[in-house]
């Protein structure tokens, strides 16, 4: 494992997820159920989603270098635009539907897993994770960094609850995350140009 890649994945994914539906879905689940089984279910869902994104990014890295860096640049540019445009909107609300009133640890963890696993498809953190896995040849390091960031966000939501949601400067967090995505897109464009020139 490479610590710099773990740190890069963590730093890129964390601000993307702070104002995201993930935080608010975890928060709502934690208001309905005890926090520990919610956190276990959410953490397991994130682990599977990150593994899928890392696998997709690693498969992408098998393509020619110029094509990979071009795709990575597009992924990060799309993420930057989406984050910047969403900076003025409020927190995303997640419709949880009927979750049932079962009180067993496993049932609550399963409900939390299902809600978050469904909510994360096509999310910006998945794009970022796949892009990082394609850019670096360190899938395990990308996995650890991205999953750690997602666990921190869900832990904050589950264990700190509404106090956190009321104090997050969502517009600022989304703009900072958009800036990070733009920086990674610029690096990927430079790599594409270099690969095409050689």
C-alpha positions as CSV (number, residue, x, y, z in Angstrom):
1,X,0.0,0.0,0.0
2,X,1.1,3.5,-0.8
3,X,0.3,6.1,1.9
4,X,0.3,9.0,-0.6
5,X,-2.4,7.3,-2.7
6,X,-4.4,6.5,0.4
7,X,-4.2,10.1,1.4
8,X,-5.1,11.3,-2.1
9,X,-8.2,9.1,-2.2
10,X,-9.3,10.2,1.3
11,X,-8.8,13.9,0.6
12,X,-10.7,13.7,-2.7
13,X,-13.6,11.6,-1.6
14,X,-14.2,13.2,1.9
15,X,-15.4,16.6,0.7
16,X,-17.5,15.1,-2.1
17,X,-19.5,13.0,0.4
18,X,-19.9,15.6,3.2
19,X,-22.8,17.5,1.5
20,X,-24.1,14.4,-0.3
21,X,-27.2,12.3,0.1
22,X,-25.1,9.7,1.8
23,X,-24.7,12.0,4.9
24,X,-28.3,12.8,5.1
25,X,-29.5,9.2,4.4
26,X,-27.2,8.0,7.2
27,X,-28.5,10.8,9.5
28,X,-32.2,9.8,8.8
29,X,-31.4,6.1,9.4
30,X,-29.7,7.0,12.7
31,X,-32.8,9.0,13.9
32,X,-34.9,5.9,13.3
33,X,-32.6,3.1,14.5
34,X,-29.7,2.7,17.0
35,X,-26.5,4.1,15.6
36,X,-24.2,1.0,15.7
37,X,-26.2,-1.3,13.4
38,X,-26.8,1.6,11.1
39,X,-23.1,2.3,10.9
40,X,-22.2,-1.4,10.3
41,X,-24.8,-1.6,7.5
42,X,-23.7,1.7,5.9
43,X,-20.0,0.7,6.2
44,X,-20.6,-2.6,4.5
45,X,-22.5,-0.9,1.7
46,X,-19.7,1.6,1.2
47,X,-17.1,-1.2,1.2
48,X,-18.9,-3.0,-1.6
49,X,-19.5,0.1,-3.6
50,X,-15.8,1.2,-3.3
51,X,-14.7,-2.3,-4.4
52,X,-16.9,-2.1,-7.5
53,X,-15.5,1.4,-8.3
54,X,-11.9,0.3,-7.8
55,X,-12.5,-2.8,-10.0
56,X,-14.0,-0.6,-12.8
57,X,-11.2,1.8,-12.6
58,X,-8.6,-0.9,-12.6
59,X,-10.1,-2.5,-15.7
60,X,-10.1,0.9,-17.3
61,X,-6.4,1.1,-16.7
62,X,-5.8,-1.9,-19.0
63,X,-6.6,0.4,-22.0
64,X,-3.9,2.5,-23.7
65,X,-2.4,5.2,-21.5
66,X,-3.7,8.2,-23.5
67,X,-7.3,6.8,-23.6
68,X,-7.2,6.1,-19.8
69,X,-6.0,9.6,-18.9
70,X,-8.5,11.1,-21.3
71,X,-11.4,9.2,-19.7
72,X,-10.1,10.1,-16.2
73,X,-9.9,13.8,-17.2
74,X,-13.5,13.6,-18.4
75,X,-14.7,11.9,-15.2
76,X,-13.1,14.6,-13.0
77,X,-14.3,17.4,-15.2
78,X,-17.9,16.1,-15.1
79,X,-17.6,15.8,-11.3
80,X,-16.2,19.4,-11.0
81,X,-19.1,20.8,-13.0
82,X,-21.8,18.9,-11.2
83,X,-20.3,19.9,-7.8
84,X,-20.0,23.5,-8.7
85,X,-23.5,23.7,-10.1
86,X,-25.0,22.0,-7.0
87,X,-23.2,24.4,-4.6
88,X,-26.2,26.7,-4.5
89,X,-28.7,24.0,-3.8
90,X,-29.5,22.7,-0.4
91,X,-28.7,19.3,1.1
92,X,-30.0,16.4,-0.8
93,X,-32.9,14.5,0.8
94,X,-33.0,10.8,0.5
95,X,-36.4,9.1,0.4
96,X,-36.0,6.1,2.6
97,X,-39.5,4.7,2.1
98,X,-40.8,2.1,4.5
99,X,-38.0,0.6,6.4
100,X,-40.1,-1.5,8.8
101,X,-39.9,-1.6,12.6
102,X,-37.7,-4.7,13.1
103,X,-35.4,-4.0,16.0
104,X,-32.7,-6.8,15.6
105,X,-29.2,-5.7,14.9
106,X,-29.0,-7.7,11.7
107,X,-32.3,-6.3,10.3
108,X,-31.3,-2.7,11.0
109,X,-27.9,-3.3,9.4
110,X,-29.5,-4.9,6.4
111,X,-31.9,-2.0,5.9
112,X,-29.1,0.5,6.2
113,X,-27.0,-1.5,3.8
114,X,-29.8,-1.6,1.2
115,X,-30.6,2.1,1.5
116,X,-27.0,3.2,1.1
117,X,-26.0,0.6,-1.5
118,X,-28.9,1.8,-3.7
119,X,-28.2,5.5,-3.1
120,X,-24.5,5.3,-4.0
121,X,-24.8,4.1,-7.7
122,X,-23.4,6.7,-10.1
123,X,-22.4,8.9,-7.2
124,X,-19.5,11.4,-7.5
125,X,-17.5,9.4,-5.0
126,X,-17.7,6.4,-7.3
127,X,-16.5,8.5,-10.2
128,X,-13.6,9.8,-8.2
129,X,-12.7,6.3,-6.9
130,X,-12.8,4.8,-10.4
131,X,-10.8,7.7,-11.7
132,X,-8.1,7.3,-9.0
133,X,-8.0,3.5,-9.5
134,X,-7.4,4.1,-13.3
135,X,-4.8,6.8,-12.7
136,X,-2.7,5.0,-10.0
137,X,-1.7,1.3,-10.2
138,X,-2.6,0.9,-6.5
139,X,-6.1,-0.5,-6.2
140,X,-5.8,-1.5,-2.6
141,X,-4.5,2.0,-1.6
142,X,-7.3,3.7,-3.5
143,X,-9.8,1.3,-1.8
144,X,-8.5,2.0,1.7
145,X,-8.4,5.8,1.2
146,X,-11.9,6.1,-0.4
147,X,-13.5,3.6,2.1
148,X,-12.0,5.4,5.1
149,X,-13.4,8.8,3.8
150,X,-16.8,7.2,3.4
151,X,-16.7,5.7,6.9
152,X,-15.7,9.0,8.4
153,X,-18.7,10.8,6.7
154,X,-21.1,8.1,7.7
155,X,-19.7,8.0,11.3
156,X,-20.1,11.7,11.6
157,X,-23.7,11.5,10.4
158,X,-24.7,8.5,12.5
159,X,-23.0,9.5,15.8
160,X,-23.2,13.3,15.7
161,X,-26.5,13.5,13.9
162,X,-28.4,16.7,13.4
163,X,-25.8,18.9,15.1
164,X,-23.5,18.3,12.2
165,X,-26.1,18.8,9.5
166,X,-27.1,22.2,10.8
167,X,-23.5,23.5,10.8
168,X,-22.1,22.3,7.5
169,X,-21.3,25.1,5.0
170,X,-22.6,23.0,2.1
171,X,-21.9,25.5,-0.7
172,X,-18.3,26.0,0.4
173,X,-17.7,22.3,0.8
174,X,-19.1,21.6,-2.7
175,X,-16.9,24.4,-4.2
176,X,-13.8,23.1,-2.6
177,X,-14.5,19.6,-3.8
178,X,-15.2,21.0,-7.3
179,X,-11.8,22.6,-7.2
180,X,-10.1,19.4,-6.2
181,X,-11.8,17.6,-9.1
182,X,-10.6,20.3,-11.4
183,X,-7.0,19.9,-10.3
184,X,-7.2,16.2,-10.9
185,X,-8.8,16.8,-14.3
186,X,-5.9,19.2,-15.2
187,X,-3.3,16.5,-14.2
188,X,-5.2,13.9,-16.3
189,X,-5.3,16.3,-19.3
190,X,-1.5,16.9,-19.0
191,X,-0.9,13.1,-18.9
192,X,-3.1,12.7,-22.0
193,X,-1.1,15.3,-23.9
194,X,2.2,13.7,-22.8
195,X,1.0,10.2,-23.8
196,X,-0.2,11.4,-27.2
197,X,3.1,13.3,-27.8
198,X,5.3,10.3,-27.1
